[in-house]
Amino acid sequence: MSTIIGPIQKLISIYANPVEYFLPLGLKQLALNGLIGKEIKLSYLNKIECIACHKSISKSYQQGYCFLCSQKLAQCDWCIIKPERCHYHLGSCREPEWGLTHCMIPHIVYLANTSGLKIGITRQNQVPTRWIDQGAIQALPIFKVASRRISGLVEIALAQFIADKTHWQKMLKNQTTLLNLQEEFNDLKPSISEALKPVYNQFGSDAILALAEPEHEARQYAISYPLLTYPEKIKALSFDKQAVISGKLCGIKGQYLILDTGVLNIRKFTGYHIEAGGI
């Protein structure tokens, strides 16, 4: 394994059986699937770079940004975490052009099986990447909506009776069972219809297209990950606590590298300069 140096970016995934993963370090990418079962070493070089303005920083905010960028960029606004609070329609978006291309576009509301059944949203062009990033083993699109704000309002309405969070430790341990997501949706349909009445009343029936219906026949996705073994205990590894993280790469799921020494959330350390190599 050759040595590669550069700032970490989130894992790149390709939907395959199993998912194919690549670790971007600067302008290069490290193919990870072929390293499973082998010893790897990731060394933090004591440098963090803002992923937006590329300035050197001592601390990152919101997974890779300097403080100034975290305060001024639309992609760091609070409405990214809580899309129902999107304020583009009020004319107060931090970056209207960015909001137009990222928020005022079709979004998918979906059911996924991560640590159990959950509801979630994503931009239509992020299917199925979003589900892979979450470590979902199954996913089913149930609605297509006109904007991010509407998707957030739909998610909030359905989160009254469907979980909207993933228990990441349970997801990594694979403590979940396969579900028939179409049947789950059918069982929940009366509750869903009732919960969405205020959203339909506000935006009209054309703003929400039901996908998990016979006339549309939404595809249920099955996702498998490159794994030798699942961890029995979860030990979170951090470059903030140790400069060198090494061990046998046992697998990859979501944005996590699963080593025999612990699990590393790659996305958490976006912008950290790393030297990656074998032992």
N, C-alpha and C positions, 0 to 999 in steps of 0.2 A: 504494500500500500504506500503510494507516494504521499509526501507531506503537502498539505494545502493550507495557506494562511489567508485570513481575511475576516471581515465582519459577518457575523451570522445573520441570515434571513430565515424566515419561517420555512419549514420543510416544504418542498415541492412534491406533490403527489400526482400519480397517474392512475386512473381507475383501471385496474386489471385484477387478475386472480392469481396471486394476491396483489394488493396495491404496490406499485413501484414508488420508492422514495428516493429523493435526492436532497442533500444538504448544501444549500448555496453558501459559499464563503467568498464574498466579494464578487468577482466576475467569473469564478469557477464553481463547478458543482461536483460534489462527491456522491457517486452512486452508492447507496447504502445497502440494498438488498443482498449484494454479493459479499458483504462484510458480516452478515449474520452468522453467528457461531465463532467469529474471530475476535481477538483482542484488539481494542481500539483505545486511543488516548486523545483527549481533547484538552488543550492547554490554553488557559486564559492569559492573554498578553498584556493585561492591565491597561487596556484602552477600550473606550466605548465611543461609538460614533453615532450621532443622530441620523436616523434613516431618512430624514427629510432634507435637512440643510447640510448634513455631513460634517458638522463641527464636532471636535473632540469634546466630550463631556465627562464629568465625574460620576454622574448619576443619570439614569434614563427614566423617563416617565411614559406611562401607557405603552409599555412594551416597545421601546426603541426611540423615543423622541426626546429632544432637549426640552427644558421647561418652556422656553419661548414658543417653540413650535406646538407644544401641547396646549398652549393657551390661544393660539391664533388659527390653527388649521381646522377646517370643518371635520376632517376625519378623526379629530381628537375631541370633538364636542360631546357633551353629555348625551345628546340625542342618538349617537351611534350605539351607546349601551342601552338606551331606552328609546327605541325608534318611535314610540307613540308620542314622544315629545318633539318630533321633527317640526321645525318652525320655518321651513322654506316658504310655505304659503303665506307667512306673515312678512316676508321680505327681510328677515333678519339673519339669514344664513351667513356664516363667516366667509364662505367662498361659494357664491351663487353658481358659478360655472361647474364647480366640483359637485355641488348638490344636484344640479340638473342631470349630470351623467351618472351619478351613483345612487341618488335617492328618488328622483322623479322618473324612475324606470320600473318595469315589471319586477315584482318580487314573488317568491314562492313561500307559501305557508305549508309546513310539512309535519308529518309524524315521523319520529325516528326512534330507534331502539338503541340507546347508548348504555346507560346503567339501568335501563327500564324504559317504558314508554314515555316520550316527551313530545312537546310541541316546540316548533322553532320556525324561524324565518331566514331567508337568504335572498340575495339578488338572483334573478333567473340565470344569469351567466356564471354563477358560482355553484351550480349543480353539476356534478355531485361533490365538488371539492369541499364545500362546507361540512357535509356529513362525514367525510373522511377526517377532516381536521378535528371533529368532535369525537372521533372514535366510534361512530355508529356502525352497527353490524347490519342494520336494515333501515330503509327510509322510504317514505311514500309521500309524494306531493299531493296535497289535498285542495289547495286553493292557489290561484294565480290572481294577484291584485295589482292595482295600477301604480302604487307608490310605496315607499318605505314606511311612511306614516300610517297608511292604511294597514299594512302588514303588521305593524306594531299594535294597532288597535285590535286587530283580529287575534293576535297572540295573547294580548291581555285578557280579552273576553274568554278565550278557551282555557287560559291558565287557571281559571276558577276550578276546573275539574281535571286538567291534564298537567302533569309536571312540566315546568319550563327550564329546569336545571339538570345538569349531568353531575352525578357523584363520580368524580374522576378516579378516585381510588377503586371504587367498585367496577368502573369501566375497565381499568387496567388489569384488574384481577379476573375479568371476564365472568363476573358473578351476575350473569343475565341469561335469560332463556329466549329462544327464538319465538317470535310472535307472527301472527297473521295480521299485518297492519290494516289490510282492507276490512277484515272482520272487526278489528278494533274501531275503525272509523264508522262502520255501519252501526255498531252498538252505541256509539256516542252521537250519532247523527241527530236524534231528537234534542239532546242537550246543546249541541253545536248550533242547530237552527235557531233555538230560542236565544242563545247567548249573542248571536250575530245580528239580531233584529235592530239594535241601536246603530250598528255600523252600516247596515243596509239603508236605514232611514236617513243617515247623514250623507252617504256618498252615492246612493242609488245602486240598483241591482247590477249594473254594468261594470261597477268598480271591482267586483269580486266574482271570479269565475271558478265554479266548483270543478275540480279535476278528478276527484276520486268517485266519479259517478259512471254508470255503465256507458253513457254516450261519449265519455272522454277516455275511459279506461286508462287511468294513470298507471305508469309502470312502478312496481315495487322494486327497489334496488336492494341487492344483497352485496355486502362488502366484507371481504376477508383481508386479513393483515399478515405480513410476513413475521411469523413468530415461531420460535422453537419451544418456548415455555412462557407461561404467565407467572408474574411474581406472586409469591404467597404473602409476603409482607411488602408494604410500600415504604420505601425510604427515598425521600425527595433529595436529589442532588442539586447543588447550587454553586455557580462560579463566584458568588458573593461570599461563600464560606470556604471554598477550596479552589486553588488555582488550576489544579490538574484533576480531571475526572477520567478514570480509566476502568477497564473491565471488559468482560466478554459481552458482545452485543447479542442479546437473546431475542430481540425483536423490536418492532416499531408499531405503534398504534396511536392514532390521532397525531398530535405533535410531540409525542414522547418517544425518546430512545429508552428502551428497557435493557439495562445492563444487569449483570449478576451482582453488581455492587449498589444498585439503586436505579431510580428513574429520573430522566432529565427532560424537563419541558423546554424544548428548543425555542419556542416562540417567546417565552419569558425573557430570553437573553438576546433578543434581536438587537443588533448593533454592536455586540461584544466582539472584539477581535480575538479570533481563536486560531490556534495551530492544530490541525487535525492530522493524525497519522496512526500507524499501527505500533504495536508494542513488540 
